[in-house]
Amino acid sequence: MLLNNATNSRHPSEITLPHPRVFTLFKFIIKQCLDLLQYLFYDEFVKSRIHHTNTQHQQQTSGQIPGETGWAAGVVFGGCRSRQLDMMEAKPDLRVNIGRIELQNPVITASGTFGYGREYEQLVDLNCLGAIIVKGLSLAPAAGNPPPRIVETPCGMLNAIGLENVGIEAFVKEKLPFLRGLSTPTLVNIYGKSTTDYAELAERIDDIEDISGIEVNISCPNIKEGGIAFGTNPESASRVVAAVRARTKKPLMVKLSPNVTDITDIAKSVAEAGADSISLINTLTGMAIDIETRRPKLANITGGLSGPAIKPIALRMVWQVVQTVKIPVIGIGGILSAQDALEFLIAGAVAVQVGTANFINPRATIDIIEGLKGFLIERGVSNVTDIIGTLKV
Ligand SMILES: Cc1cc2nc3c(=O)[nH]c(=O)nc-3n(C[C@H](O)[C@H](O)[C@H](O)COP(=O)(O)O)c2cc1C
């Protein structure tokens, strides 16, 4: 703008409007300030919404809220923080597809760490999850291994639960009705001692509505072939998947064992045999010894290592498998936070499963979903799929 020096006032003809870019810049600065305020007061906003929802619920039920006291208070019926946040302007799209299965977000519970879902009902709004994968099921109920069957290790845990479960029949009768009431898709994890076990399980599940897919755990010992896990050899892995594929039209997610020399060989073989997606990794075989008694800490002697200790290995394997197959890959292993989940997504996983973290923080899944949302908002990314597979090497 030009100033009239003589009068120190502006002649109308001398007033020039700022360049349009200045307006754009101004709008941008205002938006950034609003975003910053929203970000800074996000927790307060959510807390107030949770309080509001709790009060409403209390009024409706005029009863005691389970978990009302103690650290879980306020989260039980606090509802889905994501939905609370949806009320605000920023709404990054967290939806992902695993083949035919559409998830509202990429956070799934890992088999064996979330029971049959209901066990977490008081702590987590189950309808906020991407999907629930239930405890591994066999044809007949299984008692699992004798205790001690869990040991804490540096940055992780060893478990030798031995795939204890209620069996497919009791699952369908007693556990599935609850899961049917949720909007979150349920995936059923299966295991067998022989290829025919797997095939029979798949057939039983095939016509059950409200089961969105089958996760095939191939880390189990193949009794007919001397107890070596199906998933440690491309041929036996392929045989199991082909047998399951022949008996079901449901989406098949095949879960790989990391206890192999070359994970890409196994990934290729299961993809060719008809897997719709691949999840990895299951636990790594390990052991721990009590130096006083000089006995193994687990009654089973060895167990499966999980938790943050295995994350770098899981991430490496996920990245390798992503380069090898064309089907979607789901990352598992030591995911405790949104940052961990993001590492897997950046490596190319379309979704993640959260396992051991559920034992440390029962609301880990929800915290991860919120963390992902926060990350996207902060960076102005509107869709989580824009993050997937963006690793720069
Ligand atoms: C106590 C426990 C029980 C598990 N049970 C199963 C199971 O039944 N089927 C299965 O495929 N994986 C099972 N897993 C493996 C987890 O689903 C997951 O692949 C593994 O723990 C790695 O993820 P994390 O480090 O997030 O726990 C189990 C893991 C733990 C810790």
The ligand as an SDF file (V2000), in Angstrom:
LIG
                    3D

 31 33  0  0  0  0  0  0  0  0999 V2000
   -1.3880  -65.7250   25.9150 C   0  0  0  0  0  0  0  0  0  0  0  0
   -1.3600  -65.8060   24.4230 C   0  0  0  0  0  0  0  0  0  0  0  0
   -2.2220  -66.6810   23.7620 C   0  0  0  0  0  0  0  0  0  0  0  0
   -2.1940  -66.7680   22.3570 C   0  0  0  0  0  0  0  0  0  0  0  0
   -3.0550  -67.6150   21.7210 N   0  0  0  0  0  0  0  0  0  0  0  0
   -3.0860  -67.6540   20.3590 C   0  0  0  0  0  0  0  0  0  0  0  0
   -4.0380  -68.4660   19.6620 C   0  0  0  0  0  0  0  0  0  0  0  0
   -4.8920  -69.1270   20.2650 O   0  0  0  0  0  0  0  0  0  0  0  0
   -3.9770  -68.4920   18.2970 N   0  0  0  0  0  0  0  0  0  0  0  0
   -3.0730  -67.7420   17.5870 C   0  0  0  0  0  0  0  0  0  0  0  0
   -3.0680  -67.7920   16.3520 O   0  0  0  0  0  0  0  0  0  0  0  0
   -2.1780  -66.9350   18.2300 N   0  0  0  0  0  0  0  0  0  0  0  0
   -2.1770  -66.8750   19.5840 C   0  0  0  0  0  0  0  0  0  0  0  0
   -1.2980  -66.0420   20.2260 N   0  0  0  0  0  0  0  0  0  0  0  0
   -0.3570  -65.2110   19.4300 C   0  0  0  0  0  0  0  0  0  0  0  0
   -0.8720  -63.7830   19.2950 C   0  0  0  0  0  0  0  0  0  0  0  0
   -2.1040  -63.7300   18.6380 O   0  0  0  0  0  0  0  0  0  0  0  0
    0.1590  -62.8970   18.5550 C   0  0  0  0  0  0  0  0  0  0  0  0
    0.3620  -63.4160   17.2680 O   0  0  0  0  0  0  0  0  0  0  0  0
    1.4970  -62.8280   19.2800 C   0  0  0  0  0  0  0  0  0  0  0  0
    1.3110  -62.7580   20.6630 O   0  0  0  0  0  0  0  0  0  0  0  0
    2.3560  -61.6400   18.8280 C   0  0  0  0  0  0  0  0  0  0  0  0
    1.7030  -60.4200   19.0380 O   0  0  0  0  0  0  0  0  0  0  0  0
    1.9510  -59.4970   20.3690 P   0  0  0  0  0  0  0  0  0  0  0  0
    3.4150  -59.3090   20.4910 O   0  0  0  0  0  0  0  0  0  0  0  0
    1.1870  -58.2410   20.0860 O   0  0  0  0  0  0  0  0  0  0  0  0
    1.3710  -60.2530   21.5150 O   0  0  0  0  0  0  0  0  0  0  0  0
   -1.3000  -65.9480   21.6200 C   0  0  0  0  0  0  0  0  0  0  0  0
   -0.4440  -65.0750   22.2960 C   0  0  0  0  0  0  0  0  0  0  0  0
   -0.4690  -64.9880   23.6780 C   0  0  0  0  0  0  0  0  0  0  0  0
    0.4490  -64.0210   24.3620 C   0  0  0  0  0  0  0  0  0  0  0  0
  1  2  1  0
  2  3  1  0
  2 30  2  0
  3  4  2  0
  4  5  1  0
  4 28  1  0
  5  6  2  0
  6  7  1  0
  6 13  1  0
  7  8  2  0
  7  9  1  0
  9 10  1  0
 10 11  2  0
 10 12  1  0
 12 13  2  0
 13 14  1  0
 14 15  1  0
 14 28  1  0
 15 16  1  0
 16 17  1  0
 16 18  1  0
 18 19  1  0
 18 20  1  0
 20 21  1  0
 20 22  1  0
 22 23  1  0
 23 24  1  0
 24 25  2  0
 24 26  1  0
 24 27  1  0
 28 29  2  0
 29 30  1  0
 30 31  1  0
M  END
$$$$
